[in-house]
């Protein structure tokens, strides 16, 4: 007799949950689970898992060794830091702050090379940030170290949440076009991901995906941007769908208290916020007291004063970034000054992040729209740094830097796409404002979206562009 699945309504078995999928999806689900099982028995997987498990215990001594190696490599082998080469002793404070423009404009000079100009041996690859908060940035990393930090931190988070060694996850993150509905992920633990976009009742494809899978398969973890996880909770509550994951992980945006309560009601477990940047990878996650713990042995944080209050800028050094050192990267986020926490988790602790608030766009029809597709489209169009400001429904003022004529042509192209997508009396259009100034928060942070309107309390629409 198959074991009953505690995460499904009506006492269905795990096998019954899978068979409740449409036949084509059930075949894909079974095929990918079998593929995961086969790969999990391979020598490659066993070796990777052993490495991750050996690094999973928090080790501040190893973190100090990584920092020393990173600073020594940067000062001796990175042209950008040539002014520091002759110093016998180096500390982190000797290095200048690094901003997004520095990574973009000095890409070649930030690559580590030996005295002959050669890069260290390894399997190198280029990684590009999403560009969701401005122009994308290209970084150089290696297959040996590029994903190791993220995998170890994710393993620590998995252990903290009590996730099973293998399972199924609903992923409501920011997805690339063409991402398959089901996707196997082997590390740090072998999971089958079900990739869902933010729920949009006006997008038939998204509605069909939700109806096909939500409540029809056992779910061990739910992860995604805060607003999309909240929308999933509403979706399940409205339809009486019972999901009982071991953990819910939210990222990208601030999680309001009302959203936490809704998620806990819908899924029967608390939300854990995960903090990451594209430039430095996973950096911190919340403990049971909702305090953010940075993983200092892989990503070293500095939280400096930003004014008269207790908040400061979050500056992060990625300790495994020696191929292209990311040292003292200014994330643009703010956090309260470090505090002590008696929860038992290690690392630099802050009471939470500031400045990542909900940034929905209000359409002419009064609906709330996710900003991510638009921000990615603006970045992909090759615009210089920009800011989207909304003062009236349906119209977005776009502030740009650089040649106004080039930006204006890109805006016309994007508006053509928006008009084709939305038609009349829906969505929004851009209004180019090249001579307007960027707007900053009281603490000096420049957000990519500045929303002056009251946001409707409805599910965010996301199926556009």
BAGUFI-106709 format. One record per residue (C-alpha): residue number from 1; residue in three letters; x, y, z. Coordinates in Angstrom, 1 decimal. Example, Ala and Ser with C-alpha at 12.3 -4.5 7.8 and 13.67 -1.06 7.14 Angstrom:
2
PT  num  residuo      c1      c2      c3
PT    1      ALA    12.3    -4.5     7.8
PT    2      SER    13.7    -1.1     7.1
This chain:
465
PT  num  residuo      c1      c2      c3
PT    1      UNK     0.0     0.0     0.0
PT    2      UNK     1.5     3.4    -1.0
PT    3      UNK     2.2     5.8     1.9
PT    4      UNK    -0.3     8.5     2.4
PT    5      UNK     0.9    12.0     1.4
PT    6      UNK     0.5    14.4     4.3
PT    7      UNK     0.9    17.4     1.9
PT    8      UNK    -2.2    16.6    -0.2
PT    9      UNK    -5.9    17.1     0.5
PT   10      UNK    -8.4    14.2     0.7
PT   11      UNK    -5.8    11.7     1.9
PT   12      UNK    -4.5    10.9    -1.6
PT   13      UNK    -1.3     8.9    -2.0
PT   14      UNK     1.8    10.4    -3.5
PT   15      UNK     1.3     8.2    -6.5
PT   16      UNK    -2.3     9.4    -6.7
PT   17      UNK    -1.2    13.0    -6.6
PT   18      UNK     1.0    12.5    -9.6
PT   19      UNK    -1.6    10.6   -11.6
PT   20      UNK    -4.0    13.6   -10.9
PT   21      UNK    -1.8    15.6   -13.4
PT   22      UNK    -2.9    15.8   -17.0
PT   23      UNK    -1.5    12.7   -18.8
PT   24      UNK     1.2    14.6   -20.8
PT   25      UNK     2.5    16.3   -17.6
PT   26      UNK     2.3    13.1   -15.6
PT   27      UNK     4.6    11.5   -18.2
PT   28      UNK     7.0    14.4   -18.0
PT   29      UNK     6.9    14.3   -14.2
PT   30      UNK     7.6    10.5   -14.0
PT   31      UNK    10.4    10.7   -16.7
PT   32      UNK    12.2    13.6   -14.9
PT   33      UNK    11.9    11.9   -11.5
PT   34      UNK    13.5     8.7   -12.9
PT   35      UNK    16.2    10.8   -14.5
PT   36      UNK    16.9    12.5   -11.1
PT   37      UNK    17.1     9.0    -9.5
PT   38      UNK    19.6     7.7   -12.0
PT   39      UNK    21.8    10.8   -11.8
PT   40      UNK    21.7    10.7    -8.0
PT   41      UNK    23.4     7.3    -8.1
PT   42      UNK    26.3     8.6   -10.2
PT   43      UNK    29.9     9.1    -9.0
PT   44      UNK    29.6    12.8   -10.2
PT   45      UNK    26.7    13.5    -7.9
PT   46      UNK    28.2    11.6    -4.9
PT   47      UNK    31.4    13.7    -5.3
PT   48      UNK    29.5    17.0    -5.5
PT   49      UNK    27.3    16.1    -2.5
PT   50      UNK    30.3    15.1    -0.4
PT   51      UNK    32.0    18.5    -1.2
PT   52      UNK    28.9    20.5    -0.3
PT   53      UNK    28.3    18.5     2.9
PT   54      UNK    31.9    19.0     4.0
PT   55      UNK    31.5    22.8     3.6
PT   56      UNK    28.0    23.1     5.1
PT   57      UNK    29.2    23.5     8.7
PT   58      UNK    29.8    27.2     9.3
PT   59      UNK    33.5    27.9     9.5
PT   60      UNK    34.7    31.4    10.3
PT   61      UNK    38.4    30.3    10.2
PT   62      UNK    37.9    29.1     6.6
PT   63      UNK    36.2    32.4     5.8
PT   64      UNK    39.2    34.4     7.0
PT   65      UNK    41.5    32.2     4.8
PT   66      UNK    39.2    32.8     1.8
PT   67      UNK    39.3    36.6     2.5
PT   68      UNK    43.1    36.6     2.8
PT   69      UNK    43.5    34.7    -0.5
PT   70      UNK    41.0    36.9    -2.3
PT   71      UNK    42.7    40.1    -1.2
PT   72      UNK    46.2    38.8    -2.1
PT   73      UNK    45.0    37.6    -5.5
PT   74      UNK    43.3    40.9    -6.2
PT   75      UNK    46.3    43.1    -5.2
PT   76      UNK    48.8    41.0    -7.1
PT   77      UNK    46.9    39.8   -10.2
PT   78      UNK    44.1    42.2   -10.9
PT   79      UNK    45.0    45.3   -12.9
PT   80      UNK    42.2    47.3   -11.4
PT   81      UNK    43.9    47.1    -8.0
PT   82      UNK    47.5    47.7    -9.2
PT   83      UNK    47.9    50.6    -6.7
PT   84      UNK    47.8    48.0    -3.8
PT   85      UNK    50.5    45.7    -5.2
PT   86      UNK    53.4    47.0    -3.1
PT   87      UNK    51.6    46.8     0.3
PT   88      UNK    52.9    44.1     2.6
PT   89      UNK    49.7    43.8     4.7
PT   90      UNK    46.3    44.3     3.3
PT   91      UNK    42.9    44.6     5.0
PT   92      UNK    39.5    44.8     3.5
PT   93      UNK    39.2    48.5     4.2
PT   94      UNK    42.2    49.2     1.9
PT   95      UNK    40.1    48.3    -1.1
PT   96      UNK    37.7    50.9    -2.6
PT   97      UNK    33.9    50.4    -2.7
PT   98      UNK    32.7    48.7    -5.9
PT   99      UNK    29.5    49.8    -7.7
PT  100      UNK    27.6    48.3   -10.6
PT  101      UNK    29.2    50.9   -13.0
PT  102      UNK    32.7    49.8   -11.9
PT  103      UNK    31.9    46.2   -12.7
PT  104      UNK    30.5    47.2   -16.1
PT  105      UNK    33.1    49.7   -17.1
PT  106      UNK    36.2    47.9   -15.9
PT  107      UNK    35.4    44.3   -16.8
PT  108      UNK    38.7    43.5   -18.5
PT  109      UNK    40.8    45.2   -15.7
PT  110      UNK    39.0    43.2   -13.0
PT  111      UNK    40.0    39.8   -14.3
PT  112      UNK    42.8    38.0   -12.4
PT  113      UNK    45.9    37.2   -14.5
PT  114      UNK    49.4    35.9   -13.7
PT  115      UNK    52.6    37.7   -14.6
PT  116      UNK    52.4    36.4   -18.1
PT  117      UNK    48.9    37.7   -18.6
PT  118      UNK    47.3    34.3   -18.4
PT  119      UNK    44.2    33.5   -16.4
PT  120      UNK    44.4    30.7   -13.8
PT  121      UNK    43.5    27.2   -15.1
PT  122      UNK    39.8    26.3   -14.9
PT  123      UNK    36.6    26.1   -16.7
PT  124      UNK    35.6    29.7   -17.1
PT  125      UNK    32.1    31.0   -18.0
PT  126      UNK    30.4    34.4   -18.3
PT  127      UNK    27.4    35.2   -16.1
PT  128      UNK    25.1    38.1   -16.8
PT  129      UNK    22.9    39.7   -14.1
PT  130      UNK    19.2    40.0   -14.9
PT  131      UNK    19.3    43.8   -15.3
PT  132      UNK    16.1    44.1   -13.3
PT  133      UNK    17.4    47.2   -11.5
PT  134      UNK    19.3    48.8   -14.4
PT  135      UNK    21.7    47.7   -17.1
PT  136      UNK    22.9    44.1   -16.8
PT  137      UNK    26.5    43.4   -15.7
PT  138      UNK    28.7    40.6   -17.0
PT  139      UNK    30.9    38.7   -14.6
PT  140      UNK    33.5    36.0   -15.0
PT  141      UNK    33.6    32.9   -12.9
PT  142      UNK    34.6    29.3   -12.9
PT  143      UNK    32.7    26.1   -12.9
PT  144      UNK    34.7    25.0    -9.8
PT  145      UNK    33.8    28.0    -7.6
PT  146      UNK    30.9    29.8    -9.4
PT  147      UNK    28.1    27.9    -7.9
PT  148      UNK    29.7    26.4    -4.9
PT  149      UNK    28.9    29.3    -2.5
PT  150      UNK    25.3    29.3    -3.6
PT  151      UNK    25.0    25.5    -3.3
PT  152      UNK    26.5    25.5     0.2
PT  153      UNK    24.2    28.3     1.5
PT  154      UNK    21.2    26.7    -0.1
PT  155      UNK    22.2    23.4     1.7
PT  156      UNK    22.3    25.3     5.0
PT  157      UNK    18.9    26.8     4.3
PT  158      UNK    17.5    23.4     3.3
PT  159      UNK    18.7    21.9     6.6
PT  160      UNK    17.3    24.8     8.6
PT  161      UNK    13.9    24.3     6.9
PT  162      UNK    14.0    20.6     7.4
PT  163      UNK    13.6    19.8     3.7
PT  164      UNK    13.8    16.1     2.7
PT  165      UNK    16.9    14.9     0.8
PT  166      UNK    14.9    14.9    -2.4
PT  167      UNK    11.5    16.2    -3.4
PT  168      UNK     9.5    18.7    -5.4
PT  169      UNK     9.5    22.5    -5.3
PT  170      UNK     7.2    25.1    -6.7
PT  171      UNK     9.4    27.9    -8.1
PT  172      UNK     7.8    31.3    -8.5
PT  173      UNK    11.0    33.2    -9.2
PT  174      UNK    11.8    35.5   -12.2
PT  175      UNK    11.8    33.1   -15.1
PT  176      UNK    13.4    33.4   -18.5
PT  177      UNK    11.2    33.0   -21.6
PT  178      UNK    11.0    29.3   -22.6
PT  179      UNK    11.7    27.9   -19.1
PT  180      UNK    10.0    24.5   -19.0
PT  181      UNK     7.2    23.8   -16.6
PT  182      UNK     9.2    20.9   -15.0
PT  183      UNK    12.9    21.1   -14.5
PT  184      UNK    15.3    18.8   -12.6
PT  185      UNK    17.9    20.4   -10.3
PT  186      UNK    20.5    18.1    -8.7
PT  187      UNK    22.4    20.4    -6.4
PT  188      UNK    22.5    20.9    -3.5
PT  189      UNK    19.7    18.3    -3.2
PT  190      UNK    18.0    16.5    -6.1
PT  191      UNK    14.6    18.2    -6.6
PT  192      UNK    12.1    18.5    -9.4
PT  193      UNK    11.2    22.1    -9.8
PT  194      UNK     7.8    23.2   -11.1
PT  195      UNK     8.3    26.6   -12.6
PT  196      UNK     5.3    28.9   -12.4
PT  197      UNK     5.0    32.6   -13.4
PT  198      UNK     3.2    35.0   -11.1
PT  199      UNK    -0.5    34.2   -11.1
PT  200      UNK    -2.4    36.4   -13.6
PT  201      UNK    -6.1    35.6   -14.0
PT  202      UNK    -6.2    37.4   -17.4
PT  203      UNK    -3.4    35.3   -18.9
PT  204      UNK    -4.9    32.0   -20.2
PT  205      UNK    -1.5    30.2   -20.4
PT  206      UNK    -0.7    31.1   -16.8
PT  207      UNK    -4.2    30.1   -15.6
PT  208      UNK    -3.9    26.7   -17.4
PT  209      UNK    -0.5    26.0   -15.8
PT  210      UNK    -1.8    26.7   -12.3
PT  211      UNK    -4.9    24.6   -12.9
PT  212      UNK    -2.8    21.7   -14.2
PT  213      UNK    -0.3    21.5   -11.3
PT  214      UNK    -1.3    23.4    -8.1
PT  215      UNK    -2.8    21.0    -5.7
PT  216      UNK    -2.2    18.0    -8.0
PT  217      UNK     1.4    17.1    -6.9
PT  218      UNK     3.0    16.9    -3.5
PT  219      UNK     5.1    20.0    -2.7
PT  220      UNK     8.1    20.0    -0.3
PT  221      UNK     9.1    23.7    -0.8
PT  222      UNK     7.7    26.9    -2.3
PT  223      UNK    10.1    29.6    -3.3
PT  224      UNK     9.8    32.8    -5.3
PT  225      UNK     9.5    36.6    -5.2
PT  226      UNK     7.4    37.8    -2.2
PT  227      UNK     4.5    39.2    -4.3
PT  228      UNK     4.2    36.0    -6.3
PT  229      UNK     4.2    33.7    -3.2
PT  230      UNK     1.5    35.9    -1.7
PT  231      UNK    -0.5    35.6    -4.9
PT  232      UNK    -0.1    31.8    -4.8
PT  233      UNK    -1.4    31.8    -1.2
PT  234      UNK    -4.5    33.8    -2.3
PT  235      UNK    -5.0    31.4    -5.2
PT  236      UNK    -5.0    28.4    -2.9
PT  237      UNK    -7.2    29.9    -0.2
PT  238      UNK    -9.8    31.1    -2.7
PT  239      UNK   -10.0    27.6    -4.2
PT  240      UNK    -9.7    25.5    -1.0
PT  241      UNK    -6.4    24.0    -2.2
PT  242      UNK    -4.3    22.5     0.6
PT  243      UNK    -0.5    22.6     0.2
PT  244      UNK     1.7    21.7     3.1
PT  245      UNK     5.3    22.3     2.2
PT  246      UNK     8.1    21.9     4.7
PT  247      UNK     9.3    25.5     3.9
PT  248      UNK     8.4    28.7     2.1
PT  249      UNK    11.3    30.9     0.9
PT  250      UNK    10.7    34.4    -0.4
PT  251      UNK    13.1    36.8    -2.0
PT  252      UNK    13.5    39.9    -4.3
PT  253      UNK    11.0    42.1    -2.4
PT  254      UNK    10.1    43.1     1.1
PT  255      UNK     7.6    40.8     2.7
PT  256      UNK     4.8    42.8     4.5
PT  257      UNK     3.4    41.4     7.7
PT  258      UNK     0.0    41.0     6.1
PT  259      UNK     1.7    38.8     3.4
PT  260      UNK     3.4    36.6     6.1
PT  261      UNK     0.1    36.1     7.8
PT  262      UNK    -1.6    35.1     4.6
PT  263      UNK     1.1    32.6     3.6
PT  264      UNK     1.1    31.0     7.0
PT  265      UNK    -2.7    30.6     6.9
PT  266      UNK    -2.5    29.1     3.4
PT  267      UNK     0.5    26.8     3.8
PT  268      UNK     0.7    26.1     7.5
PT  269      UNK     4.4    27.1     7.9
PT  270      UNK     6.3    30.4     8.3
PT  271      UNK     8.1    32.3     5.5
PT  272      UNK    11.8    32.5     5.4
PT  273      UNK    13.3    35.5     3.5
PT  274      UNK    16.4    34.8     1.4
PT  275      UNK    18.7    37.7     0.5
PT  276      UNK    20.8    37.6    -2.6
PT  277      UNK    22.3    39.8    -5.3
PT  278      UNK    23.1    38.7    -8.9
PT  279      UNK    26.7    40.1    -8.4
PT  280      UNK    27.5    38.3    -5.1
PT  281      UNK    25.1    35.3    -5.0
PT  282      UNK    23.2    34.1    -2.0
PT  283      UNK    24.2    36.0     1.1
PT  284      UNK    21.8    35.7     4.0
PT  285      UNK    18.6    34.1     5.2
PT  286      UNK    16.2    34.7     8.1
PT  287      UNK    16.2    32.8    11.4
PT  288      UNK    13.1    31.8    13.4
PT  289      UNK    13.1    35.3    14.9
PT  290      UNK    12.9    37.0    11.4
PT  291      UNK    16.5    38.3    11.7
PT  292      UNK    18.7    38.1     8.7
PT  293      UNK    21.9    36.0     9.2
PT  294      UNK    24.7    36.6     6.6
PT  295      UNK    26.9    33.6     5.7
PT  296      UNK    30.2    35.4     6.6
PT  297      UNK    32.4    32.5     5.6
PT  298      UNK    31.3    32.8     1.9
PT  299      UNK    30.0    36.4     1.6
PT  300      UNK    31.4    38.9     4.0
PT  301      UNK    29.0    41.9     4.8
PT  302      UNK    29.7    45.4     5.9
PT  303      UNK    26.8    47.5     7.1
PT  304      UNK    28.0    51.1     7.4
PT  305      UNK    26.3    54.2     8.6
PT  306      UNK    24.1    56.0     6.0
PT  307      UNK    23.0    59.0     8.1
PT  308      UNK    21.8    59.9    11.5
PT  309      UNK    19.6    56.8    12.0
PT  310      UNK    20.7    53.2    12.7
PT  311      UNK    20.4    52.0     9.1
PT  312      UNK    23.4    51.6     6.8
PT  313      UNK    24.3    50.5     3.3
PT  314      UNK    24.8    46.8     2.7
PT  315      UNK    28.3    46.2     1.2
PT  316      UNK    29.2    42.6     0.3
PT  317      UNK    32.4    40.8    -0.6
PT  318      UNK    32.1    37.5    -2.4
PT  319      UNK    34.9    35.4    -1.0
PT  320      UNK    35.1    32.8    -3.8
PT  321      UNK    35.2    35.4    -6.6
PT  322      UNK    38.9    35.3    -7.3
PT  323      UNK    38.7    34.9   -11.1
PT  324      UNK    37.0    38.3   -11.1
PT  325      UNK    37.0    39.7    -7.6
PT  326      UNK    33.8    41.3    -6.4
PT  327      UNK    35.2    43.2    -3.4
PT  328      UNK    33.1    45.6    -1.2
PT  329      UNK    30.2    45.6    -3.7
PT  330      UNK    27.6    48.3    -2.8
PT  331      UNK    24.3    46.4    -3.2
PT  332      UNK    22.1    49.5    -3.0
PT  333      UNK    20.1    47.9    -0.1
PT  334      UNK    19.9    49.2     3.4
PT  335      UNK    19.8    47.4     6.7
PT  336      UNK    19.8    48.2    10.4
PT  337      UNK    23.2    48.0    12.2
PT  338      UNK    24.3    44.5    13.2
PT  339      UNK    22.8    43.0    16.4
PT  340      UNK    23.2    39.9    18.6
PT  341      UNK    20.8    37.0    18.1
PT  342      UNK    20.3    34.1    20.5
PT  343      UNK    18.6    31.8    17.9
PT  344      UNK    21.7    29.6    17.5
PT  345      UNK    22.4    30.5    13.8
PT  346      UNK    25.9    32.0    13.2
PT  347      UNK    26.9    35.0    11.0
PT  348      UNK    26.5    38.8    11.0
PT  349      UNK    22.9    39.5    12.1
PT  350      UNK    20.6    42.4    11.2
PT  351      UNK    17.0    42.9    12.0
PT  352      UNK    16.0    43.0     8.4
PT  353      UNK    16.5    44.7     5.0
PT  354      UNK    15.1    48.1     4.2
PT  355      UNK    14.2    49.5     0.8
PT  356      UNK    12.9    46.5    -1.1
PT  357      UNK     9.3    47.5    -1.0
PT  358      UNK     6.5    46.4    -3.3
PT  359      UNK     6.9    48.2    -6.6
PT  360      UNK     3.8    47.2    -8.7
PT  361      UNK     2.8    49.4   -11.6
PT  362      UNK    -0.8    50.6   -11.8
PT  363      UNK    -2.4    50.2   -15.2
PT  364      UNK    -5.0    52.4   -16.9
PT  365      UNK    -7.6    49.8   -15.9
PT  366      UNK    -6.6    50.2   -12.2
PT  367      UNK    -4.9    46.7   -12.1
PT  368      UNK    -1.6    46.1   -10.5
PT  369      UNK     1.2    44.8   -12.8
PT  370      UNK     4.5    43.2   -11.9
PT  371      UNK     7.4    45.6   -12.9
PT  372      UNK    10.0    42.9   -13.7
PT  373      UNK     9.3    42.2   -17.3
PT  374      UNK     9.4    46.0   -18.1
PT  375      UNK    12.6    46.5   -16.2
PT  376      UNK    14.2    43.6   -18.0
PT  377      UNK    13.0    44.9   -21.4
PT  378      UNK    14.5    48.3   -20.7
PT  379      UNK    17.8    46.8   -19.7
PT  380      UNK    17.8    44.5   -22.8
PT  381      UNK    17.1    47.5   -25.0
PT  382      UNK    20.6    48.8   -24.0
PT  383      UNK    19.4    51.9   -22.1
PT  384      UNK    21.8    53.5   -19.7
PT  385      UNK    20.8    53.7   -16.1
PT  386      UNK    17.1    54.5   -15.7
PT  387      UNK    14.3    55.0   -13.2
PT  388      UNK    10.6    54.4   -13.7
PT  389      UNK     8.4    56.9   -11.8
PT  390      UNK     4.6    56.7   -11.7
PT  391      UNK     2.3    59.6   -10.8
PT  392      UNK    -0.9    58.6   -12.7
PT  393      UNK    -2.5    55.3   -13.7
PT  394      UNK    -1.4    54.0   -17.0
PT  395      UNK     1.5    56.3   -17.5
PT  396      UNK     5.1    55.7   -16.5
PT  397      UNK     7.7    58.5   -16.5
PT  398      UNK    11.0    57.1   -17.6
PT  399      UNK    14.1    59.0   -16.5
PT  400      UNK    17.3    58.1   -18.3
PT  401      UNK    20.9    59.2   -18.4
PT  402      UNK    23.0    59.5   -21.5
PT  403      UNK    22.0    60.4   -25.1
PT  404      UNK    18.3    61.3   -25.1
PT  405      UNK    17.8    60.5   -28.8
PT  406      UNK    18.9    56.8   -28.4
PT  407      UNK    16.8    56.3   -25.4
PT  408      UNK    13.7    57.9   -27.1
PT  409      UNK    14.0    55.4   -30.0
PT  410      UNK    14.1    52.5   -27.5
PT  411      UNK    11.1    53.9   -25.7
PT  412      UNK     9.1    54.1   -28.9
PT  413      UNK     9.9    50.4   -29.7
PT  414      UNK     8.9    49.3   -26.2
PT  415      UNK     5.7    51.3   -26.3
PT  416      UNK     4.8    49.7   -29.6
PT  417      UNK     5.1    46.3   -27.9
PT  418      UNK     3.1    47.5   -24.9
PT  419      UNK     0.3    48.8   -27.2
PT  420      UNK     0.2    45.5   -29.0
PT  421      UNK     0.0    43.6   -25.8
PT  422      UNK    -2.5    45.6   -23.9
PT  423      UNK    -4.7    47.3   -26.5
PT  424      UNK    -6.9    50.2   -25.4
PT  425      UNK    -7.8    51.1   -21.8
PT  426      UNK    -5.4    48.5   -20.2
PT  427      UNK    -1.9    48.4   -19.0
PT  428      UNK     0.5    51.3   -19.3
PT  429      UNK     2.8    53.2   -21.6
PT  430      UNK     6.1    55.0   -21.1
PT  431      UNK     6.6    58.7   -21.2
PT  432      UNK    10.3    59.6   -21.7
PT  433      UNK    11.6    62.3   -19.3
PT  434      UNK    15.3    62.6   -20.1
PT  435      UNK    15.7    66.0   -18.4
PT  436      UNK    14.1    65.0   -15.1
PT  437      UNK    16.4    64.1   -12.2
PT  438      UNK    16.5    60.7   -10.5
PT  439      UNK    14.6    60.5    -7.3
PT  440      UNK    16.2    59.2    -4.1
PT  441      UNK    14.9    58.0    -0.8
PT  442      UNK    15.5    59.9     2.4
PT  443      UNK    18.4    57.6     3.1
PT  444      UNK    20.0    58.1    -0.3
PT  445      UNK    18.9    54.9    -2.1
PT  446      UNK    17.9    55.2    -5.8
PT  447      UNK    15.2    52.6    -6.4
PT  448      UNK    14.5    51.5   -10.0
PT  449      UNK    10.7    52.0    -9.5
PT  450      UNK     9.3    55.0    -7.7
PT  451      UNK     5.5    54.5    -7.1
PT  452      UNK     3.5    57.5    -5.9
PT  453      UNK     0.1    55.9    -6.3
PT  454      UNK    -1.9    53.9    -3.8
PT  455      UNK    -1.7    50.3    -5.0
PT  456      UNK    -4.8    48.2    -5.4
PT  457      UNK    -5.1    45.2    -3.1
PT  458      UNK    -5.4    42.7    -6.0
PT  459      UNK    -3.4    39.9    -7.5
PT  460      UNK    -0.5    41.4    -9.5
PT  461      UNK    -0.8    40.8   -13.3
PT  462      UNK     2.4    39.6   -14.9
PT  463      UNK     1.8    38.1   -18.3
PT  464      UNK     3.1    40.7   -20.6
PT  465      UNK     6.2    41.5   -22.7
